[in-house]
Amino acid sequence: MSFAISGLPSGLTYDPITGLIYGRPLVKSGTQPFQVTISASNAAGVGPAVKAPLTVLGLPPGTEGTY
């Protein structure tokens, strides 16, 4: 089985090998979450795509920096 993800905000990447979303988002969601589209496929074919909201918030005051 494999998955595909699209619609991630700038700075985030989906790794199909590990199944992880990683990176540092370059933008916040604003008033509406990002709409991420997820689909799965296997030997029988591709399943229906599912949309899911993804909210990116800023860090709380005093926690910004490089870690």
C-alpha positions as CSV (number, residue, x, y, z in Angstrom):
1,M,0.0,0.0,0.0
2,S,1.2,3.5,-0.7
3,F,-0.1,6.9,0.1
4,A,0.0,10.3,-1.7
5,I,-0.5,13.7,0.0
6,S,-1.0,17.0,-1.7
7,G,-1.9,20.5,-0.6
8,L,0.7,20.7,2.2
9,P,1.7,24.3,3.1
10,S,5.0,25.6,1.9
11,G,7.9,24.2,3.8
12,L,6.3,20.8,4.6
13,T,7.0,17.6,2.7
14,Y,5.5,14.2,2.7
15,D,8.0,11.3,2.6
16,P,6.2,8.3,1.0
17,I,9.0,5.9,2.2
18,T,8.6,6.7,5.9
19,G,5.0,8.0,5.8
20,L,6.1,11.1,7.7
21,I,5.2,14.8,7.1
22,Y,8.3,16.8,8.0
23,G,9.8,20.3,7.6
24,R,9.2,23.7,8.9
25,P,6.1,25.4,7.7
26,L,6.8,28.8,6.2
27,V,3.2,30.1,6.6
28,K,0.5,29.9,9.2
29,S,-3.0,28.8,8.4
30,G,-4.6,32.2,8.9
31,T,-8.4,32.0,9.4
32,Q,-8.9,28.8,7.5
33,P,-6.9,25.5,7.7
34,F,-5.0,24.1,4.7
35,Q,-7.0,21.5,2.8
36,V,-4.7,18.5,2.4
37,T,-5.7,15.7,0.0
38,I,-4.8,12.1,0.9
39,S,-5.1,9.1,-1.3
40,A,-4.1,5.5,-1.0
41,S,-3.3,2.8,-3.6
42,N,-2.5,-0.9,-3.7
43,A,-2.5,-3.7,-6.2
44,A,-6.3,-3.5,-6.5
45,G,-6.1,0.2,-7.5
46,V,-6.5,3.7,-6.1
47,G,-9.0,4.5,-3.4
48,P,-11.0,7.7,-3.2
49,A,-9.2,10.8,-2.3
50,V,-10.0,12.2,1.2
51,K,-9.6,15.9,2.1
52,A,-8.5,16.7,5.6
53,P,-7.9,20.1,7.3
54,L,-4.4,20.9,8.6
55,T,-3.9,23.9,10.9
56,V,-0.5,25.5,11.3
57,L,-0.2,27.7,14.3
58,G,2.7,30.0,15.4
59,L,4.8,29.1,18.3
60,P,3.8,30.5,21.7
61,P,5.7,33.7,22.7
62,G,9.2,33.0,24.0
63,T,9.6,29.7,22.2
64,E,10.8,31.0,18.7
65,G,14.2,30.1,17.6
66,T,16.3,27.3,16.2
67,Y,16.2,23.9,18.0
